[in-house]
Amino acid sequence: MRLPLEGIRVLANTYTWAGPYAGMILADMGAEVILIESTQRWQWNTRGFMARPSKALVATLGSIGGAYVDKDPGERPWNRHAMFNSAARNKYSFTVDLLKPEGVEIVRRLASISDVLIENSTPGVMDKLGVGYEALRQVKPDLVFVSSSGMGARGPFAGHRGFGTQMEDLSGFTWLRAYPDGEPTDTPMTNHSDASAGAGIVLAVMHALAHRNRTGEGQWVDCSQSEKLINQVGEVVMDYTMNGRVEGTLGNRHRSMAPHGAYPCAGQDKWIAIAVSSDRQWEALKGLMGSPTWAEDRRFRTSLGRWKNQDDLDKGISEWTRRQSHQELFLRCQAAGVPAGALCDEAEISKDPQLWARDFFVPITSPEAGTHLHVGPLWQSSSVQFAVRKPDVRLGEDNAFVYKEVLGVAEETYGRLEREGHIGMDYVPHVT
């Protein structure tokens, strides 16, 4: 059964998580995704640390600093880090030194027989290396070249550098997610920006390929990571443009629903999210609570009344939820027609019966990282079956395939390129 992108070759000069996530989705859909990597320059925020990070560094960087298999970096930590391996299936990796003229020529040759290149470097980096869109379209006029950066490649902030957290700040996400009585500095870090940008890269590739199929034309697509996020809070932008109103920090509350929030449950740090949008749902929730006297207060009879008196409303609900199991209460609320969901940690997600019933988790065995459950595809299809064709790709593991089979490099030349540092599966000793 052919996969949707079977026969499409994608070169990926991608870093951190947004670009690698996009490459994984394209690879899952059948594309031959080839990572452009280097033994000369270590990408700590992509492949992890070269050695065991200090406790202080792990405390600062969280899972990025310490997410190795069994917390052990091993001999090749760059092949054992969870952040990289979580998006490394079904890909190929070859190494080349783009700081050398021959390395630039190698990538140009590979681009001439490829369909797509995706990259999420700072604007201008690919051009400086000699493998930007204008250079590569000379050897492949119909190439689809998709760039994703924090602020995009045009405008006064085009050259600004940053990670997903900074893009969340610039797009208003951090402000909107803060608590009314707190500061934005209390807002926890998320990877939502990278996930959004990665999905945007995939959509851009599909759009450009569809255009090429119709017209025969390639193109450069300029993606802004921050703009992907602003699109997801369009209502607050429109509220300002129409009414001059700046949205305040809501925490877990809603602009119109009440009760709406996360409530403590029995056990250590167990919670449930409840969102009531109508009088019918409120009556159902009252029934679950046993119709306590406090819930019959006239202030809570209407949606507006409940919204205006949320502090007292939440206090009463919390006193009840503290005695309940968050998972059991979630099911009881759903059965009664009350929108609710248990707040799950990683351990609970990995055991979720809904996910297991849908075959969401995929066991992948990596030569250096062992066998672990990975998150599955973004969707399921009645006509195409998802499969792990290749495990988490190791640095340079497909050098022979790319150089000899794809590019037709002779054995003698391959040996020379290996001696000169283009080809390898280990970072060179001077990189620490």
PyMOL commands that set and color helices and strands:
alter all, ss='L'
color gray80, all
select helices_A, chain A and resi 18-28+44-47+55-61+63-66+69-71+77-79+82-85+101-112+125-129+133-136+164-170+173-177+184-186+192-215+225-243+279-288+293-296+298-300+303-308+310-321+326-335+346-350+353-357+399-406+411-419
alter helices_A, ss='H'
color red, helices_A
select strands_A, chain A and resi 9-13+32-37+91-95+116-119+144-149+219-224+260-265+270-275+340-342+362-366+370-374
alter strands_A, ss='S'
color yellow, strands_A
deselect
rebuild
show_as cartoon
